[in-house]
Amino acid sequence: MKKQQVQQNQTVESLVSQPWDAVVVNISGGKDSSALMAWALDRFPKELLHFVHAEIDIDWKETLPVVREQCAFFGVEPIVVCAQAADGSKKGFLSKLTSARKDRKTGELKENQFPNMANRWCTSELKMAPIHKWIRNNLSGRILNLMGERAEESAQRAKLEKIRFDEKLSAAGREVWNLSAIHELTESQVWEIIHARGIPVHPCYSWGVKRASCAICIFSSNTDIRLAAKHAPEIAAAYVEAEAKIKHTFRFKPATSKRGELKETIATIIKGAS
C-alpha cells in the first residue's frame, strides 16, 4: 500500500467519524490509559473495540489485576499479549538487557545498555511490537489504533502528531491509522475523568508514584525509583543484579571533550545518595 498523507483539514473528529473495521485501544492500567478507555467507549460501539495490554516482566505485580478490574468496570474483555523471543519463549526487559547482543552486519558483540531517549528499545520491542503482532494476526480492513500519549508529559510528546498513518502495519489488507486521542488533556483533566466516572485506579498512585508504567522506568524520578524499591523490592533487586552484569549503569552518559563519563547506579539512587 502506498504511503498516505494526513490531509491538512483532517481532525480527530473527522477521523473518528470515518468507517472502521476495528478500533484498538492500547491499555496499561495507568491513569492516561483509563482516560483513553473512557474516550474510546464514548465514541465507538463496544463490538468494534479491542482493548490490548502488553505485559512486561518489570510491571508492578498489581498492574495486570488493575487492567482486568478496569476492563470489568467498563464491561469489556482485555487482550493480554507479551513479547516473544525467536524460540517462542517470553522476552522480558531484564533478559533482553543482559543477553548477548550482536551486530547484524558484522556479527560483533555490542555493548548492553539500558534504554535511553535516543534508543527506547523497551517500548518498541516489548510493548509496541507484541501489540502490532496481535493486530497483524487478528485484524484486517481499516483499523484505528488509539494510544494515550499526552503533550504535557514531555517536550518530545508535545511535538508528536496526533494523527499518523502507519506504513509498517498497513499491509496484507490492512490500512492502519494511529491516533493519540487524549494528546491535549492535562493531568488534572485526566484525573477529573477518572474521579467523575469512578474508574478503578492503580494503587501505585496512592504510594506517591507519578507514572504507572513499568515499576522502574528510564523516565522514573529518583523518588519513584525509591518507592519502587519499597513496593516492588524484587524488581529493584533484579535491576541491581542486571546492572552488575553489564558495563553501563542505569543512567549513563559517555565522556565528552569537556567531561568524563557520567554514571548513576540504581543502588545509589535507592540509597538516596545521588
N, C-alpha and C positions, 0 to 999 in steps of 0.2 A: 504494500500500500504506500502511495506517495505521501511525503510529508505534508501535513495540513497545517495551515497557519490560523491562529485565532483572529477572527475578524475584528477590526477596530471597534465596532459597535457591540461586540459580544459582552454581555453582562452575566453575572451569576444567575439572575432571574431568567434571562433568555435561555441559558444553558439548562437550567433545571426544568424549564417548560418543554424541552425537546423530548421526543420519544426515546426511551431507553429500554434495552432488553434486560439490564441488570444494573444495580447500584451497589457498589462495595463500600462498606464503612470500616475503615481501619480503627480498631479499638485497642485500648491499652489498660483500662482500669483507672486511669488518671482523670483529673478534672476536665481537661480540654476534650478528652475522648468522650466523656459522659455528656458534655455540652453538644458535641458533634452528633451523638446518637439522637438527642432530642431534636436537633436541627433537621436531621435526615427524616425522622419519623413525622415531623410536622409537614414535610413536603412530598413524601413518596409513600405509596401503599406498602404495607409490610411485606407482601408477597414479592415485591421487586427487590427488597433489601437483603444483603448478605453481610453479617457482622463478623469480621475476621480478626482474630488476635494472634500475633506471633509470639509464642512463648520462648523465653531465653533463660539460660541457666543462672543468670545473675539478677533475675526478677526477685522482688520481695516474695516471700512464701505466701503472703496474703493476696498477691496480685490476681492469680487465676480465680480464687474464690470470689474476689470482688467483681471480676469480669463476668462471672456466671451470675452473681447477685444482681448486677446492673442489667444484664440481659433479661433475667427473670422479671425484674421490675418493669421493663418495657414490653414484656411478653414476646420476646424473640429468642432464637437459639444462637449461641455463639459457635463459631467455627474456629477451632484452635489448630494452628499449624506451627511447625518448627523447622529450622534449617537442618539440612541433611548433608553428611559427608558423602564422598564418592561411593563408599561401601554401603550406604543406606542408613548408617547409624546417625544419631543426633549430633549435630555440630553445635558446640557451645562456645561462648565467648572465651572461657578460660582454656579450653582445649585448642582453640584457634590461636590464642595468644602465645601459647608455649610450644606449639608444634613446629616442626622444621618447615621453613619457607624457602622455595626455590624460584629463581628467576626463570620464567617460562622459555626465554630465548637461549640463555646461556647455561642453565642448569645449576648455576652457582647458588650457594646458600645465602639468604638475605637475613638481615637483622630483624629480630622480632621486636616490636614496639607497640605500645598502647595506641589506640586511635587518637587522632588529633583533628583540628579543624580542617587541615589540608587532606586528611585521609581518614574519613569516618567509616572504616570498613565494618564496624559493628552494626551500624544502621543498614548499610547496603546489603551485607551478606546475611545478617541474622534476623532482620526484621522485614525489609522490603522484599528480598529475594524469595522467602517462602510464601509470602502473600501473592507475589507475582506468579509464582509457580502454580498456586492454587487457582488463580484466575485463568492461566493458560490451560490448565487441565479440566476446568469445570464450566467455563463461560464462553459464549460466543455472541456475535452481534455487536450492538452499540452498548458500551459499558462506561458508566461514570464511577470513578474511583475517588472517594471522599477521604480527605486527610485533615488532621486537626492542628496544623501549624498556625501560629498567631504572630503577627508582625511585632507585637510588643515583646516577644521572647528574646529577640536578638536582632542586631543590625542585618545579619545575613538573611533571616527570615522576613524582615521588613521589606527586603528587596525582591522577595520571591513573587513571581507572577501567580496570581490566584488560579488562573485557568491555563492548563498546559496540555497540549496534545502529546500522548505517549507513543513515540515512534516504535520503541522496542516491543511493547505489548501489542501494538496494533499490527497483527499478522494472523494468518490462518483463520480468516473470517471474523476477526475482532477489530473494532475501532474503539480505542480507549482514551478517555479524557480524564486528567487528574484535576481535582478541584480542592483548593484549600478553603473550605466552606466557612470557617469561622475566623478567617485571617484578620479581620478588623476588630474583633471583640477584644476588650481589655480583660485582665484577670478578674477585676471586680464584677464585670458583666457576666463572666463565666460562672462565678460563684452565685450571682443572683439567679441565674437559670437553675443551678443545682438546688439551691435552697427553696426556690419558689415551687419546684416540682417534687422535692423530697427525694432526689436521686441518691442512692447509696454512695457513700464517699470512702475512698481508700483510707485506712487508718493511719498511714504514714503522715498525712497532713496534720493529724492531731498530735503527732510527735514533734512537729516543728519542721518537717521536711518540706521543701519548696517544690521539688519535682518528683513525681511518682513514676518515673521511667524505670530504669534499672536501679537497683539498690545503691550501687556506686557507679556513677556516670562521669565521663570526662567533663561534663558541664556542672557536676555537683560542686557546691561550695564546700569549704572546709568544714563548716558547721554540719552540712548534710552528710558528709562522709563520717564524721564522728557520731552522728545519730545512727547511721547505718551500722557502725561498729557496735553500737549498743543494742539495736533491734534486730540486726542480721549478722551476728558475730561470725557465723560460719562463712559468709561471703567475704567479709573483711579479711578473715584469716586466709582464705583462698587467694585473695588479691596479693597479700603479703608473700605467700608461698610462690605464686606465679612471678611476681616481681623479682624474687631472688633467682629465678631460673633464666631470666633474660637480661640483656645488657642495659636496656633503657628503664628508667624509673617511670612511675605513673605520670608525673609531669616532667617533661624533658624538653630542653631546647639546645640544639647543637651550638658549639662555640662559634663566635664571630670574630672579626678583626679587633673588636673593642672589648670583648669579654670572653670568659671561658664557658664551659658547659653549665647550664642551669638544671639542677636535678632536685626533685622533691619526691620523697617516697611516701607511700601510703602509711607506713608505720609512723613516720614523722608527723604527718597530718593528723593521724588519730591521737597521737600523744599531745597534740596542741602546741608543738614547738616551732611551727612554721610561722 
